[in-house]
Amino acid sequence: MGIPRFIKLPKHKRFDYSPRYWDPEKEERDERIRRIKQELGIDIPSNSTRTTIKRGSFRQARQKTKVKATRSSNIRLVLILAVLLFLAYLLFFR
């Protein structure tokens, strides 16, 4: 007879990895074919729920928000500086 275990030890967990293949040339070719068919007026069944994520799209979106944040912080800094200069003018020259 063995010693009874009061603590249940966890079993090992497996990592299930299934690699996916991405072909950028095929993606560009399909996009070109879709645009050509759209220009020729050929009816294309569009799947409106599916969006295409292109390489670098997340980077571009992040850069846009970064530029917008920088611009707004610069405007805020100029406004604060103008208010402080106005208050300093009122204190020293009045």
Backbone bond lengths (Angstrom), bond angles and torsions (degrees), N, CA, C in turn:
res aa  C-N    CA-C-N  psi(-1)  N-CA   C-N-CA  omega(-1)  CA-C   N-CA-C  phi
1 M - - - 1.433 - - 1.523 109.59 -
2 G 1.331 112.29 141.67 1.452 117.48 179.69 1.511 111.78 -92.97
3 I 1.293 114.72 172.16 1.462 121.33 178.09 1.529 107.28 -80.69
4 P 1.316 119.22 130.93 1.466 120.22 180.00 1.527 110.77 -70.13
5 R 1.332 115.73 140.70 1.467 120.70 179.71 1.516 109.39 -98.67
6 F 1.299 115.21 128.97 1.459 120.31 178.49 1.530 111.20 -94.94
7 I 1.323 115.86 -20.50 1.464 121.04 179.62 1.518 107.68 -108.67
8 K 1.326 115.79 126.22 1.456 120.58 179.74 1.531 108.71 -87.85
9 L 1.307 117.74 120.15 1.451 122.40 179.88 1.525 109.62 -82.48
10 P 1.324 117.43 139.95 1.464 119.76 -179.51 1.527 110.89 -72.81
11 K 1.319 114.90 146.65 1.462 120.63 175.82 1.526 108.81 -78.47
12 H 1.313 116.03 158.40 1.459 119.03 178.62 1.535 108.97 -71.04
13 K 1.328 114.95 148.37 1.458 120.72 -179.34 1.519 108.67 -106.46
14 R 1.315 114.94 140.36 1.457 119.92 179.23 1.516 110.24 -95.89
15 F 1.304 114.76 147.13 1.455 121.33 176.01 1.520 107.20 -101.76
16 D 1.326 115.88 118.17 1.455 120.94 -178.55 1.523 108.76 -101.64
17 Y 1.311 116.46 108.56 1.459 121.97 -178.03 1.515 108.98 -116.39
18 S 1.324 114.91 121.72 1.465 119.01 174.72 1.528 107.32 -118.10
19 P 1.329 117.49 109.37 1.468 120.61 -176.12 1.532 111.39 -67.04
20 R 1.321 115.16 146.66 1.458 121.45 177.95 1.508 107.70 -116.90
21 Y 1.326 114.56 148.52 1.452 120.03 -178.33 1.516 108.75 -108.62
22 W 1.323 117.31 132.12 1.455 122.53 178.36 1.511 108.59 -118.80
23 D 1.320 115.61 125.28 1.453 120.99 -179.30 1.528 108.50 -113.19
24 P 1.342 118.25 103.01 1.469 119.39 -177.80 1.522 112.69 -66.07
25 E 1.331 117.39 -32.60 1.467 120.01 179.12 1.524 110.83 -64.55
26 K 1.324 117.04 -41.42 1.459 120.84 179.15 1.529 110.18 -65.52
27 E 1.329 116.51 -39.29 1.458 120.13 179.24 1.526 110.74 -64.04
28 E 1.335 117.38 -43.77 1.467 121.07 177.34 1.524 111.06 -64.38
29 R 1.325 116.77 -41.57 1.462 121.04 179.81 1.528 110.73 -62.91
30 D 1.320 117.35 -44.99 1.465 120.72 178.91 1.528 111.23 -63.29
31 E 1.330 116.63 -39.75 1.463 120.56 178.25 1.524 110.95 -64.45
32 R 1.339 117.31 -41.36 1.460 121.85 177.68 1.526 111.11 -62.66
33 I 1.333 116.02 -44.24 1.469 120.60 179.46 1.521 110.09 -62.85
34 R 1.318 117.34 -41.19 1.458 120.80 179.87 1.531 111.31 -63.44
35 R 1.363 116.77 -42.23 1.464 119.88 178.82 1.521 111.73 -65.79
36 I 1.336 116.94 -40.54 1.463 120.62 179.65 1.525 110.05 -64.39
37 K 1.318 117.30 -43.69 1.463 119.86 178.27 1.519 111.15 -63.80
38 Q 1.327 116.37 -36.12 1.455 119.52 178.97 1.527 110.64 -67.80
39 E 1.352 118.00 -38.63 1.460 121.57 178.24 1.521 111.46 -67.00
40 L 1.340 116.85 -36.99 1.463 120.36 -179.84 1.520 112.22 -78.00
41 G 1.311 117.23 -12.50 1.457 120.69 177.78 1.509 113.58 87.05
42 I 1.312 117.41 15.26 1.459 121.23 177.71 1.518 107.73 -75.08
43 D 1.338 116.03 132.22 1.463 120.20 -176.61 1.521 109.59 -70.12
44 I 1.325 114.66 124.32 1.460 121.42 -179.35 1.519 107.72 -113.65
45 P 1.325 117.60 124.93 1.463 118.02 175.12 1.524 109.11 -71.57
46 S 1.316 115.50 111.94 1.463 118.94 -176.77 1.516 109.62 -98.39
47 N 1.300 113.79 139.22 1.447 120.80 176.56 1.529 106.29 -100.35
48 S 1.323 116.26 99.64 1.462 120.39 -172.66 1.526 112.72 -71.54
49 T 1.328 117.95 -17.81 1.458 119.35 -178.88 1.519 111.77 -82.33
50 R 1.314 118.24 -18.45 1.463 121.14 -178.09 1.519 110.12 -93.39
51 T 1.305 116.61 130.84 1.455 121.65 176.54 1.514 108.97 -114.58
52 T 1.296 115.49 150.89 1.451 120.50 179.91 1.521 108.93 -99.35
53 I 1.298 116.12 127.04 1.453 121.52 176.38 1.522 106.52 -102.44
54 K 1.311 115.27 116.55 1.456 119.68 -177.80 1.513 109.82 -98.52
55 R 1.296 114.82 159.11 1.452 120.97 -177.79 1.529 109.96 -63.72
56 G 1.317 116.44 127.17 1.453 121.58 178.50 1.521 114.00 90.81
57 S 1.334 118.74 -0.99 1.461 119.73 -177.11 1.527 111.70 -67.97
58 F 1.319 117.81 -35.07 1.458 120.26 178.68 1.530 110.17 -69.36
59 R 1.314 116.13 -37.86 1.465 120.20 178.98 1.524 110.35 -64.73
60 Q 1.350 116.63 -42.27 1.460 120.20 179.23 1.518 110.97 -64.48
61 A 1.306 118.08 -41.30 1.460 121.51 179.87 1.524 110.26 -64.42
62 R 1.329 116.62 -40.54 1.460 120.10 179.49 1.527 110.92 -66.27
63 Q 1.338 116.99 -38.44 1.460 120.08 179.34 1.523 111.03 -66.77
64 K 1.337 117.76 -37.02 1.465 120.98 178.66 1.522 110.32 -63.28
65 T 1.327 116.65 -44.43 1.463 118.84 -179.69 1.520 111.07 -68.77
66 K 1.342 116.27 -33.74 1.462 119.71 179.01 1.528 110.49 -66.32
67 V 1.331 117.55 -41.23 1.457 121.76 179.40 1.528 109.73 -65.53
68 K 1.330 116.44 -42.19 1.453 120.57 -179.87 1.524 110.68 -64.12
69 A 1.319 117.50 -41.67 1.461 121.34 179.27 1.524 110.83 -66.28
70 T 1.318 117.32 -40.16 1.459 121.29 178.97 1.521 110.72 -64.22
71 R 1.323 116.04 -42.69 1.455 120.71 -179.38 1.531 110.58 -63.94
72 S 1.326 116.60 -44.50 1.466 118.86 -178.76 1.527 111.00 -67.52
73 S 1.331 117.81 -36.12 1.467 119.15 178.88 1.531 110.59 -69.64
74 N 1.324 118.16 -34.06 1.466 120.54 177.50 1.526 110.71 -67.15
75 I 1.323 116.87 -40.82 1.465 120.59 178.20 1.526 110.01 -63.70
76 R 1.326 117.10 -43.34 1.453 121.79 178.80 1.532 110.67 -61.67
77 L 1.325 117.23 -40.91 1.461 121.50 179.19 1.529 111.16 -63.80
78 V 1.319 117.80 -42.42 1.464 121.36 179.25 1.527 110.18 -65.04
79 L 1.327 117.33 -40.93 1.469 119.90 179.00 1.531 111.42 -64.46
80 I 1.301 117.18 -43.88 1.474 120.37 178.85 1.525 110.18 -63.18
81 L 1.319 116.43 -42.47 1.464 120.53 178.68 1.522 110.85 -62.44
82 A 1.336 118.16 -40.95 1.457 121.75 179.32 1.529 110.73 -64.69
83 V 1.323 117.70 -42.04 1.464 121.25 178.82 1.524 110.24 -64.30
84 L 1.317 117.40 -43.40 1.465 120.58 179.22 1.529 111.86 -64.53
85 L 1.326 116.88 -40.27 1.469 119.85 177.61 1.528 110.57 -65.11
86 F 1.326 117.14 -38.86 1.462 120.78 178.05 1.524 110.68 -64.64
87 L 1.324 117.04 -43.81 1.466 120.53 177.67 1.535 111.33 -64.05
88 A 1.317 117.30 -39.53 1.468 120.71 177.83 1.525 109.88 -64.61
89 Y 1.316 118.31 -40.05 1.461 122.24 177.14 1.521 110.28 -60.99
90 L 1.339 116.28 -44.80 1.467 120.01 179.92 1.525 111.65 -63.46
91 L 1.334 117.86 -39.08 1.456 121.26 -177.91 1.519 112.77 -72.47
92 F 1.305 118.49 -40.83 1.465 120.95 -171.87 1.533 114.26 -92.14
93 F 1.315 118.06 -30.66 1.474 119.12 -174.02 1.519 113.44 -110.11
94 R 1.291 119.48 14.27 1.465 121.73 176.10 1.464 111.14 -120.25
